[in-house]
Amino acid sequence: MPRVPVVVAKTEFRRTIRAVSNERTKLLMMAALAVFMLGSVVVAGGYLLPELGAQVAESVSPSEADLATDLVTGGVAVGWLFLVFMVGIRTFTAAATVDKPAFLLTSTSLRNTVIGVIGAEILLFATWLVPPAILLSSAFASGAGTILPVPLTLVVVALALITAVPVGFVIGVWVRHLVTVYEPIARYRMVIFVGFWVLYFGAIATGRFNVVMGELFTALQGSPLGWPGHLLLAGVPNVPASSATIVGAIVGGAVLGTVATAIGIASARVHWFADPARFDDAEESTEQESSDRLSGVLSRGLSRPIRTVTVTAIRRTKRAPIRLVYVGYPLLGAIGFVQGIVQSGTVPSYVAVLLSLYVVWAAGALFTLNPLGDLGRALPAVVTSTLTGRQAINGLVIAGALVAVPIALLVSLVLGVISPLSLEQTAALVAGTVVGAVVTPALATGIGSVFPRFGSVNVTNNREAVMPSKTAFIVYSLAIMLPTAAAVVLYTDSPELLAELIATISAWTPGPELSVSARGITVAAWTVLVVGLAAPPASYQYAAEQFDWYTLE
């Protein structure tokens, strides 16, 4: 690779690593992802592959050799497709938008820039793929008694990277071009974005994703995408590999990587030098009309300052919905619930309660978990205006309730009807969810005022937004979960069961035995519940006072 693309690749790679390492939250999330996704595979492979390698080295029947060939070639083909998918997503979110384009695109040729960006992506994905590949191939090689699986595995990984990354780059660039430049699609990009992830996680939750992967696994075993698998088989004792297929895989990979890179250069030229879609005037007009209608409805019962805060909070979030991305994080844990619902054909009662509780939690997280920090650059003007703290907090609480209450009513009612809950229990669920959607915004205001965040954070590599602090996020979640747990303990009359459970666990753990009476648990549950019920008005009062007392530094 020429010197300039190498410099670009090293710079982009270093910038990406620095951006991740400077954010502890993102670093912890990536570490957790590596542990749960790659760590489990490596640990399982470390135990199973040495024995498998020894068995293969000892003897392999023709049918077993055919099965091994199908498994390896199908796995390589599906893995290549998944790698293209991941590269496409990363290109769409980050690599398709270069940092400091006015400098980079004028300091060197477009060809050097694209090759450098693709090289940086190859390095980035190699940091994820190469270590587990070495560990797993070494484990197999130790059992098989030959070192060949290790270098051949690295060759396959390199072949996959130099082909999948350029292909994924081309796909990601064109998808981003369509949703940012092509006006008919760009106008509805948020709907498309949400729909894509709903379909993706819906496919995983319903099991359709596994079905599709199984079909592709079988269909692609003999295709060119599976040819690199014969490179792996060349290092496996007693399993024949096709020399012609190996040559075809190497030559085809070189051709595909070169052609995809050339297409990527042409695609980047189209996208990077294109003007983004412009429809701000029409959107601004529609948004203004919507805001005027909402303001007109609120004018019947709210003063002008409160009305202005309410409309502004909703409008600000509508313009930059990425600020609310953290609200959807808990839904990732609902994938397991959806799988159970699809398999059983019904919604369990506990799932209906948990999803309704999530709606209650989200109601407070929408607009009120960072009342001061959300003002951004407008903070000095707002806190020095005639707007009082009560007016500001009332406006935010009303904004949260206006959005959350209809959703709470609909979600809790539907879940209650389709679940085994009785009519009385459904009514209690609906009432509790609706009331909670009104109360939690008030609860969030005080917590957000105690733990504000004024600076923006990177949501993606090229998008920043002001979000609530991690401490506010945790404290607010606990302020909802603890009183809810206390209410469940009292409603189900389970203090005695909890006391026995604590005594049993204490007896099995080292150290002094811990004994808690059922009466003590009951008193603690009532205390937590009462404090939880008193927290929202106290939190609201504190937030209003903080707004009035806030001084600019």
C-alpha positions in Angstrom: 0.0 0.0 0.0 1.4 3.4 -0.9 2.6 5.7 1.9 -0.3 8.2 1.9 -3.1 5.6 2.3 -1.1 4.0 5.1 -0.9 7.4 6.9 -4.7 7.9 6.4 -5.4 4.4 7.7 -3.2 4.7 10.7 -4.7 8.1 11.5 -8.3 7.0 11.2 -7.7 3.8 13.2 -5.9 5.8 15.9 -8.7 8.3 16.1 -11.3 5.6 16.4 -9.4 3.9 19.2 -8.9 7.2 21.0 -12.6 8.1 20.7 -13.6 4.7 22.3 -10.9 4.7 25.0 -11.8 8.3 26.1 -15.4 7.3 26.9 -15.5 4.9 29.8 -19.2 3.9 29.2 -18.6 2.9 25.6 -15.4 1.1 26.6 -17.2 -0.9 29.3 -20.0 -1.7 26.8 -17.5 -2.9 24.2 -15.7 -5.0 26.9 -18.9 -6.5 28.0 -19.8 -7.3 24.4 -16.4 -8.9 23.9 -16.8 -11.0 27.0 -20.4 -12.2 26.3 -20.1 -12.7 22.5 -16.5 -13.6 21.9 -15.5 -14.8 25.4 -18.1 -17.5 25.6 -17.1 -18.8 22.1 -13.4 -18.8 23.0 -13.9 -20.5 26.3 -16.2 -23.2 24.8 -13.8 -23.7 21.9 -10.8 -23.9 24.2 -12.4 -26.9 25.9 -13.9 -28.7 22.8 -11.5 -28.0 20.0 -8.5 -29.9 21.3 -10.5 -33.0 21.7 -12.1 -32.5 18.3 -8.6 -32.0 16.7 -7.4 -35.3 18.4 -10.4 -37.2 17.1 -10.0 -35.8 13.5 -6.2 -36.6 13.5 -7.0 -40.2 14.7 -9.5 -41.2 12.0 -12.3 -39.7 9.8 -14.8 -41.6 7.8 -15.9 -40.4 4.3 -19.3 -39.3 5.7 -17.7 -37.4 8.5 -15.3 -35.7 6.1 -18.2 -34.6 3.9 -20.0 -33.3 7.0 -16.9 -31.4 8.1 -16.6 -29.9 4.6 -20.2 -28.7 4.6 -19.9 -27.3 8.1 -16.7 -25.4 7.4 -17.7 -24.0 4.0 -21.2 -23.1 5.2 -19.9 -21.4 8.3 -17.3 -19.4 6.3 -20.0 -18.2 3.9 -22.4 -17.1 6.6 -19.6 -15.6 8.6 -18.6 -13.5 5.5 -22.1 -12.3 5.0 -22.4 -11.3 8.7 -19.0 -9.5 8.5 -20.3 -7.5 5.4 -23.5 -6.6 7.4 -21.4 -5.3 10.4 -19.1 -3.4 8.1 -22.1 -1.9 6.3 -23.6 -0.7 9.6 -20.3 0.8 10.8 -19.8 2.5 7.4 -23.3 3.9 7.5 -22.8 5.3 11.1 -19.2 6.4 10.9 -16.8 5.5 8.1 -19.0 7.0 5.3 -18.6 10.4 7.0 -14.9 11.3 7.3 -13.6 13.5 10.0 -12.5 17.0 8.9 -13.4 16.4 5.2 -12.4 20.0 4.1 -8.8 19.1 5.1 -8.6 15.4 4.2 -10.3 15.6 0.8 -8.1 18.5 -0.3 -4.8 17.3 1.1 -4.7 14.1 -0.9 -6.5 12.3 -3.7 -9.9 10.7 -3.2 -8.3 7.3 -4.0 -5.8 7.6 -1.2 -8.5 8.7 1.2 -10.9 5.8 0.4 -8.1 3.2 0.5 -7.0 4.6 3.8 -10.5 4.6 5.3 -11.0 1.0 4.1 -7.6 0.1 5.5 -8.5 1.6 8.9 -11.7 -0.5 9.0 -9.8 -3.6 8.2 -7.5 -2.9 11.1 -10.4 -2.2 13.4 -12.2 -5.4 12.6 -9.0 -7.3 12.7 -8.6 -6.4 16.4 -11.9 -8.2 17.0 -11.3 -11.2 14.8 -7.6 -12.1 14.9 -7.2 -12.8 18.7 -10.1 -15.3 18.9 -9.1 -16.8 15.6 -5.6 -17.5 16.9 -6.8 -18.9 20.2 -9.4 -21.2 18.6 -7.1 -22.4 15.8 -4.3 -23.0 18.4 -6.7 -25.1 20.5 -7.6 -27.2 17.5 -4.0 -27.5 16.4 -2.9 -28.7 19.8 -5.2 -31.6 19.6 -4.6 -32.3 15.9 -0.8 -32.3 16.4 -0.1 -29.9 13.5 0.5 -26.1 13.4 -1.1 -25.7 10.0 -4.6 -24.7 11.3 -3.1 -21.5 12.8 -1.6 -19.8 9.8 -4.3 -21.0 7.5 -7.0 -19.6 9.8 -5.2 -16.3 9.7 -5.1 -16.4 5.9 -8.9 -17.0 5.8 -9.5 -14.1 8.2 -7.3 -11.9 6.1 -9.1 -13.0 2.9 -12.4 -12.3 4.6 -11.3 -8.8 5.7 -9.9 -7.7 2.3 -13.1 -8.7 0.6 -15.9 -8.1 3.1 -14.7 -4.7 4.3 -14.6 -3.1 0.8 -18.0 -4.7 -0.1 -19.5 -3.5 3.2 -18.1 -0.1 2.6 -19.8 0.2 -0.8 -23.1 -0.9 0.7 -22.9 1.4 3.7 -21.9 4.4 1.5 -24.9 3.9 -0.8 -27.4 3.3 2.0 -26.2 6.5 3.7 -26.3 8.4 0.4 -29.9 7.3 -0.1 -31.1 8.4 3.3 -29.2 11.7 3.4 -29.1 12.9 -0.2 -32.0 11.3 -2.1 -34.9 13.5 -1.0 -37.8 11.0 -1.3 -36.0 8.6 1.1 -34.2 11.2 3.2 -37.5 12.8 4.2 -38.5 9.6 6.0 -35.1 8.4 7.1 -36.2 8.2 10.8 -39.1 6.0 9.9 -36.9 3.8 7.8 -34.3 3.6 10.5 -36.8 2.6 13.2 -38.5 0.1 10.9 -35.2 -1.5 10.0 -34.2 -2.2 13.7 -37.8 -3.3 14.5 -37.6 -5.8 11.7 -34.1 -6.9 12.7 -34.8 -7.4 16.4 -38.2 -8.8 15.6 -36.6 -11.4 13.4 -34.2 -12.4 16.2 -37.0 -12.4 18.8 -39.3 -14.6 16.7 -36.6 -17.0 15.6 -36.9 -16.1 11.9 -33.3 -14.9 11.9 -32.1 -18.4 12.8 -34.3 -19.9 10.1 -32.8 -17.5 7.4 -29.3 -18.2 8.6 -29.9 -21.9 8.4 -31.2 -21.7 4.9 -28.2 -19.6 3.9 -25.8 -22.0 5.6 -27.1 -24.8 3.5 -27.5 -22.9 0.2 -24.0 -21.3 0.3 -21.9 -24.3 1.1 -20.9 -24.9 -2.5 -20.9 -21.3 -3.6 -17.8 -19.1 -4.1 -18.5 -17.6 -0.6 -17.7 -21.0 0.9 -14.5 -21.6 -1.1 -12.2 -20.1 1.6 -13.4 -22.9 3.8 -11.2 -25.3 1.9 -8.2 -23.2 3.1 -9.2 -24.2 6.6 -9.7 -27.8 5.6 -6.2 -27.9 4.1 -4.8 -27.8 7.7 -7.2 -30.5 9.0 -5.8 -34.0 9.0 -7.7 -36.7 7.2 -10.2 -34.2 5.6 -9.5 -33.6 1.9 -9.5 -30.1 0.5 -9.9 -29.0 -3.1 -6.7 -27.4 -4.4 -8.6 -25.8 -7.3 -11.1 -24.3 -4.9 -8.3 -22.9 -2.8 -6.8 -21.2 -5.8 -10.2 -19.9 -6.8 -10.7 -18.5 -3.4 -7.4 -16.7 -3.3 -7.7 -15.3 -6.9 -11.4 -14.5 -6.5 -10.7 -12.8 -3.2 -8.0 -10.6 -4.7 -10.3 -9.7 -7.7 -13.3 -9.0 -5.5 -11.3 -6.9 -3.0 -9.8 -4.8 -5.9 -13.1 -4.4 -7.7 -15.0 -3.5 -4.5 -12.4 -1.0 -3.6 -12.6 0.6 -7.1 -16.4 0.8 -6.7 -15.9 2.2 -3.2 -13.8 5.0 -4.6 -16.4 5.9 -7.2 -19.2 5.6 -4.6 -17.4 7.9 -2.2 -16.9 10.5 -4.9 -20.6 10.5 -5.5 -21.5 10.7 -1.8 -18.9 12.9 -0.3 -19.3 15.7 -2.9 -23.1 15.6 -3.0 -25.3 18.2 -1.4 -27.5 16.8 1.4 -31.3 16.7 0.8 -33.0 20.0 1.6 -36.5 20.1 2.8 -36.1 22.2 5.9 -38.6 24.9 4.9 -41.5 22.4 4.4 -40.6 20.6 7.6 -40.3 23.9 9.5 -43.7 25.0 8.3 -45.3 21.7 9.2 -43.6 21.7 12.6 -44.6 25.3 13.3 -48.2 24.5 12.4 -48.1 21.4 14.7 -46.6 23.5 17.5 -49.2 26.2 17.1 -52.0 23.7 17.3 -50.5 22.1 20.5 -50.0 25.6 22.0 -53.6 26.5 21.1 -54.9 23.4 22.9 -52.7 24.0 26.0 -53.7 27.7 26.2 -57.0 26.8 27.6 -55.6 25.7 30.9 -51.9 26.7 31.1 -50.1 30.0 31.3 -48.0 31.2 28.4 -44.6 30.5 30.1 -45.5 26.9 31.0 -47.0 26.4 27.6 -43.9 27.6 25.9 -41.6 25.3 27.9 -43.9 22.3 27.1 -44.0 23.0 23.3 -40.3 23.7 23.2 -39.3 20.5 24.9 -41.4 18.4 22.5 -40.2 20.3 19.5 -36.6 20.1 20.5 -36.9 16.3 20.9 -38.8 16.0 17.7 -35.9 17.7 15.8 -33.2 15.6 17.4 -34.8 12.3 18.4 -31.3 10.7 18.8 -31.3 12.4 22.2 -33.7 9.7 23.3 -31.8 6.7 22.1 -31.0 5.7 25.7 -34.7 5.3 26.4 -34.8 2.3 24.0 -31.9 0.4 25.6 -34.0 -1.6 28.1 -36.1 -2.9 25.2 -33.1 -4.9 24.1 -33.8 -7.1 27.1 -37.3 -7.7 25.9 -36.1 -9.9 23.0 -36.2 -13.0 25.3 -39.8 -12.1 26.3 -40.9 -11.9 22.7 -39.4 -15.3 22.0 -41.4 -16.7 24.9 -44.6 -15.0 23.7 -44.2 -16.3 20.2 -43.6 -19.8 21.4 -46.4 -19.9 24.0 -48.9 -17.8 21.9 -49.8 -15.6 25.0 -48.4 -12.8 27.0 -47.5 -13.9 30.6 -48.8 -11.8 33.4 -45.4 -10.8 34.6 -44.4 -9.7 31.1 -47.4 -7.4 30.9 -46.4 -5.9 34.3 -42.8 -5.5 33.3 -43.6 -3.8 30.0 -46.0 -1.5 31.7 -43.3 -0.6 34.2 -41.0 0.2 31.4 -43.5 2.6 30.0 -43.7 4.3 33.4 -39.9 4.5 33.5 -39.7 5.9 30.0 -42.2 8.6 30.8 -39.8 10.2 33.2 -36.7 9.6 31.0 -38.2 11.5 28.0 -37.8 15.2 28.9 -37.2 15.6 32.6 -34.1 13.6 33.6 -31.8 16.5 32.8 -33.8 19.7 33.1 -30.9 22.1 33.3 -28.4 20.4 31.0 -31.1 20.0 28.2 -31.2 23.7 27.8 -27.7 23.7 26.3 -26.5 27.0 25.0 -29.8 28.6 25.9 -29.2 28.0 29.7 -27.9 31.5 30.5 -30.8 33.2 28.7 -33.4 30.9 30.3 -32.2 31.1 33.9 -31.8 34.8 33.8 -35.3 35.4 32.3 -38.5 35.9 34.1 -39.3 32.2 33.9 -39.7 30.8 37.4 -38.6 27.3 38.5 -42.1 26.1 39.0 -43.1 27.2 35.5 -40.1 25.5 33.9 -40.5 22.2 35.8 -44.3 22.2 35.3 -43.7 22.7 31.5 -41.3 19.7 31.4 -43.5 17.5 33.5 -46.5 18.3 31.3 -44.5 17.6 28.2 -43.6 14.1 29.5 -47.2 13.4 30.6 -48.6 14.5 27.2 -46.5 12.1 25.3 -46.4 9.2 27.8 -50.0 9.0 29.1 -51.6 8.0 25.8 -48.9 5.4 25.3 -49.3 4.2 28.8 -53.0 3.9 28.5 -52.8 2.0 25.2 -49.9 -0.4 26.1 -51.2 -1.3 29.5 -54.8 -1.9 28.2 -53.7 -4.1 25.3 -51.3 -6.1 27.5 -53.9 -6.5 30.2 -56.5 -7.8 27.7 -54.3 -10.3 25.9 -52.6 -11.6 29.1 -54.2 -13.9 31.7 -54.8 -11.0 34.0 -58.4 -10.7 35.3 -60.6 -7.7 34.5 -59.9 -6.2 38.0 -56.2 -6.7 37.6 -56.2 -5.2 34.1 -58.0 -2.2 35.5 -55.4 -1.8 38.3 -52.6 -2.2 35.8 -54.0 0.5 33.5 -54.6 2.8 36.4 -51.2 2.3 37.9 -49.4 2.7 34.5 -51.3 5.9 33.7 -50.7 7.4 37.1 -47.0 6.4 37.0 -46.6 8.1 33.6 -47.7 11.3 35.3 -45.7 10.9 38.5 -42.3 9.7 37.1 -41.6 12.9 35.2 -41.9 14.8 38.5 -39.6 12.3 40.1 -37.0 12.6 37.4 -36.8 16.4 37.6 -35.2 16.4 41.0 -32.8 13.5 40.3 -31.7 15.2 37.1 -31.1 18.5 38.9 -28.9 16.7 41.5 -26.9 15.0 38.8 -27.0 17.2 35.7 -24.9 16.8 32.6 -24.2 19.9 30.5 -21.8 18.5 27.9 -22.7 16.4 24.9 -21.6 12.8 24.4 -21.0 10.8 21.3 -24.1 8.7 20.4 -22.4 7.5 17.3 -19.0 8.3 16.0 -20.3 11.4 14.2 -23.4 12.3 16.2 -23.4 14.1 19.5 -26.2 14.8 21.9 -26.8 16.0 25.5 -28.0 13.1 27.5 -28.7 12.5 31.2 -25.7 11.6 33.3 -25.1 7.9 34.1 -25.6 8.6 37.8 -29.0 10.2 37.2 -29.9 7.3 35.0 -29.1 4.8 37.7 -30.6 6.7 40.7 -33.8 7.3 38.7 -34.1 3.6 37.8 -33.6 2.6 41.4 -36.1 5.1 42.6 -38.7 3.3 40.5 -37.6 -0.3 40.9 -37.2 -0.3 44.7 -40.7 1.0 45.6 -42.1 -1.3 42.9 -40.4 -4.3 44.4 -41.6 -3.3 47.9 -45.2 -3.1 46.6 -44.9 -6.5 45.0 -43.6 -8.0 48.3 -46.5 -6.5 50.3 -49.1 -7.3 47.6 -48.1 -11.0 47.4 -47.6 -11.3 51.1 -44.2 -12.8 50.8 -42.1 -11.4 53.7 -42.0 -14.9 55.3 -40.8 -16.5 52.1 -38.1 -13.9 51.7 -37.0 -14.3 55.3 -36.6 -18.1 54.7 -34.8 -17.5 51.5 -32.3 -15.1 53.1 -31.7 -17.5 55.9 -31.1 -20.4 53.4 -28.7 -18.4 51.3 -26.9 -17.1 54.4 -26.4 -20.7 55.6 -24.7 -21.7 52.3 -22.4 -18.7 52.1 -19.2 -18.2 54.2 -19.2 -15.9 57.1 -21.7 -15.3 59.9 -25.3 -16.4 59.3 -27.8 -13.6 58.6 -31.3 -13.8 60.0 -34.1 -11.4 59.1 -37.6 -11.7 60.5 -40.7 -11.5 58.3 -41.8 -8.5 60.4 -38.5 -6.7 59.6 -39.0 -7.3 55.9 -42.5 -6.0 56.1 -41.4 -2.8 57.9 -38.6 -2.3 55.4 -41.0 -2.8 52.5 -43.5 -0.3 53.9 -40.7 2.2 54.6 -39.3 1.9 51.0 -42.8 2.2 49.6 -43.7 5.3 51.6 -40.4 7.0 50.8 -41.0 6.1 47.1 -44.5 7.6 47.1 -43.2 10.8 48.8 -40.2 11.1 46.5 -42.0 12.6 43.4 -43.4 15.8 45.1 -40.2 16.3 47.0 -38.2 15.8 43.8 -40.4 18.3 42.0 -40.0 20.9 44.7 -36.2 20.5 44.7 -36.0 20.8 41.0 -38.0 24.0 41.0 -35.8 25.5 43.7 -32.6 24.5 41.9 -33.8 26.2 38.8 -34.5 29.4 40.8 -31.2 29.3 42.7 -29.0 28.2 39.8 -26.1 30.6 39.2 -23.9 30.8 36.1 -20.2 30.2 36.7 
